[in-house]
Structures are given as C-alpha cells and as structure tokens.
C-alpha cells in the first residue's frame, strides 16, 4: 500500500487535491470509508493517506436508509468531513442527487465547493424494473460531472452499479466504464465485482486510468488486488456495518439476557478520548 506526503490540518484544498491526484498515478492504496468525523479521524491516525465518505454509513448515522439523505444534508456532511481531517476526502455523491445532466453538473459544483478532493457519480436509478440509467443518458451524466470539476483539481470517479443493482453483466459494465473513461472520468469503479478475471478485465478495458474495487467482506487482500492492477480499494459501508454489528450484539444481549458480556470488548474511555485530544 503506498502513501502520499502527509498534509497538515490546515492544508489547503488545493494541496489535498494535488496529493489525491498523486495517489492515483501509481501503486495501490486503501481508501477506507468513515461515516462521521470521529471515525474519520481514527482512520487518519492509522496512517491511511485518503478517505472516502459512505452514503450508507452516513444515512444510518442519521437513522435513515441508504440514499435517504437530502442534497443539503449530504453537502453539510461533506464540508465537515473535508475540513475536519488533514488528508484528502473523496465524496460518495450517490447519483448526483438529480437525473438531468445539467442538474447533476450544478450539484457537483456545489459538492466541489465543500472542499472534497474527489467525488463519485453512480449510474443507478433506484428503480427495480430499470435499475440503471439508459446508456446515452448515463454517459451524458458523467460528461456533465466531468465538466463541473474541470479546472478544480477534483478527481471524478464514475461508477457503474450493475453488479449491485441486479444487473451483473460484465460486458455491459465494461461498455459503460469504457464510455465513462472516454467521457473524461478520472477513475472507474464497478462495485460488486469479486471475480479476479472480471476485475482484471475492467483494469484492462480502461487502462491506463485507475480502477477502484469495493471490498465489503473477507474475500481478497490488498496484495492480490494490487497484482491485478487495481489502483485503489474502498470498503463502502462495511466499517459502519462492523460497528453496527458490535453495537447490535451488545445491546441485544442486554435486552434479551440482562447480561453485559458484550461490553467486555468495548474500547476504554481514555483510549477513545485520547484519539481526539489535540
């Protein structure tokens, strides 16, 4: 896993964006996904060179399902995260909170203004019958997002959601990611891919542009994905789910058994306090 020179808490947005661009030029790095400022600062303390927000993790922290927050809530969250840590932050910007390309571009410009170093745009519709935007519209949406980040140094990630939206078609995924790369996306991402052959095919199809792979469970390693040519690895909502899993198990034990064994693995208060003392 490679890293970039550390930036200070007061580092400029431009410096963070430059550092983020450098990370994508060579090697393979993990970009984990915190859901709030506390989890973000802990990840920074572990040495991760960049972070990415998680729409699901943030929504759960607000008592909502994934994709259940508003544009304004998302923008406030992005601003807090980008300003609150000294490393670059990539925004999970869902589908741009709009359908029409012009509105996607407008919202992307607002996201860029929060200080994020990168952001992703999805091609999923949220509709069961037609889970992906029609190909021409999907490409135009990416092109609009690319135009919105032009000249800012912000990295644009284009995502094709077929493998997690009920359309696990490798040929269609390759067609979309290749088109998104040609439309100007800086990094390509198809969450849900787990076959090494499929991942290698994506890397080849969009080369030399970098590819992000989602790892949400124990099925691979950094070294294995690096050997396939993957440039960056994210975990989506998996860290948030891990935290929820521990919380739910401990709370359920108290509610059902009246015992407190699950609290034995809790981090000491002094340890958690120590993470945030400056």
PEJOQUI-V154650 format. One record per backbone hydrogen bond with DSSP energy under -1.0 kcal/mol. NH is the residue of the N-H (numbers start at 1). CO is the residue of the C=O. E is the energy in kcal/mol with one decimal. If there is no record, write none. Layout:
NH,CO,E
NH,CO,E
//
This chain:
2,28,-1.6
11,8,-2.4
16,12,-2.1
17,13,-2.4
18,14,-2.3
19,15,-2.3
20,16,-2.3
21,17,-2.3
22,18,-2.0
23,19,-1.7
25,22,-1.7
29,231,-2.0
31,233,-3.3
40,36,-2.0
41,37,-2.5
42,38,-1.9
43,39,-1.9
44,40,-2.1
45,41,-1.9
47,44,-1.8
48,43,-1.4
51,88,-2.4
52,32,-2.4
53,90,-2.7
58,54,-2.4
59,55,-2.2
60,56,-2.8
61,57,-1.7
62,59,-1.0
63,60,-1.7
64,59,-2.7
68,65,-1.6
74,70,-2.5
75,71,-2.6
76,72,-2.1
77,73,-2.2
78,74,-2.6
79,75,-2.3
80,76,-2.2
81,77,-2.5
82,78,-2.9
83,79,-2.0
84,80,-1.4
90,51,-2.8
91,118,-3.0
93,91,-1.3
96,93,-2.8
104,100,-2.3
105,101,-2.6
106,102,-1.9
107,103,-2.4
108,104,-2.6
109,105,-2.3
110,106,-1.5
111,107,-2.1
112,108,-2.7
113,109,-1.6
114,111,-1.5
115,112,-1.7
117,89,-2.6
118,89,-1.2
119,155,-2.3
120,91,-2.4
121,157,-2.3
122,94,-2.1
125,131,-2.4
133,123,-2.7
138,134,-2.8
139,135,-2.3
140,136,-2.1
141,137,-2.3
142,138,-1.8
143,139,-2.6
144,140,-2.3
145,141,-2.1
146,142,-2.7
147,143,-2.1
148,144,-1.6
149,145,-1.4
152,149,-2.2
155,117,-2.5
157,119,-2.9
158,187,-2.5
159,121,-2.8
160,189,-2.2
164,161,-1.8
167,162,-2.8
169,167,-2.4
173,169,-2.3
174,170,-2.9
175,171,-2.2
176,172,-2.4
177,173,-2.8
178,174,-2.5
179,175,-1.9
180,176,-2.6
181,177,-2.4
182,178,-2.2
183,179,-1.6
184,181,-1.3
185,180,-2.3
186,156,-2.0
187,156,-1.7
188,210,-2.4
189,158,-1.8
193,190,-1.4
199,195,-2.5
200,196,-2.5
201,197,-2.0
202,198,-2.0
203,199,-2.4
204,200,-2.4
205,201,-2.3
206,202,-1.8
209,206,-2.1
212,188,-2.8
213,232,-2.0
215,234,-2.7
219,217,-1.7
225,221,-2.1
226,222,-2.7
227,223,-2.0
229,226,-1.5
230,225,-2.2
231,211,-1.5
232,211,-1.9
233,29,-2.1
234,213,-2.1
238,235,-2.4
241,237,-2.6
242,238,-2.4
243,239,-2.2
244,240,-2.7
245,241,-2.6
246,242,-1.9
247,243,-2.3
248,244,-3.1
249,245,-2.1
250,246,-2.1
251,247,-2.6
252,248,-2.5
253,249,-1.9
254,250,-1.8
255,251,-2.4
256,252,-2.8
257,253,-2.7
258,253,-1.1
263,260,-1.5
264,261,-1.9
266,263,-1.7
272,268,-2.1
273,269,-3.1
274,270,-2.1
276,273,-1.4
//
